[in-house]
């Protein structure tokens, strides 16, 4: 049996709803703070390298190099060109900051993607005009 009169009981339940909403907001804010702290603990070289790996993976899929059956059906040279250009710009711009030991394997992967692009393109680009080549120089 409740000791709270009817109107006050209804008011208490509506108040509880707003309290739950506030708790949810506080939990979301705490999660955002934790994510920011997690990012603060990650060295810049790892953030850059991870981004490069994501771009390389995306380019590989756009070049039909995915592991799934029918990966060649996913070839999209226009999209691959964009991702390769972004990767080339990032690795070229970041290389002095991340050291050669980190940049070299990324450059090797980039070169492989550029060569694959040339291999499957039905209309070959002029040397120096292929994807990313304005940053890396001609890849032939």
Long-range contacts (C-beta under 8 A, 24 or more apart in sequence): 44-97, 44-98, 45-97, 45-98, 45-99, 45-102, 48-90, 48-94, 48-97, 48-98, 48-102, 49-98, 49-102, 49-106, 51-90, 52-87, 52-90, 52-91, 52-106, 52-109, 53-106, 55-83, 55-86, 55-87, 55-90, 56-87, 56-106, 56-109, 56-110, 56-113, 58-83, 59-83, 59-84, 59-87, 59-113, 60-113, 63-113, 63-116, 63-117, 63-120, 64-120, 65-116, 75-120, 77-117, 77-120, 77-121, 80-113, 80-117, 80-131, 81-117, 81-131, 84-110, 84-113, 84-114, 84-117, 84-131, 84-132, 85-131, 85-132, 85-134, 85-135, 87-113, 87-132, 88-114, 88-131, 88-132, 88-133, 88-134, 88-135, 88-136, 89-132, 89-135, 91-135, 92-135, 92-136, 107-136, 110-136, 111-136, 111-139, 114-139, 115-139
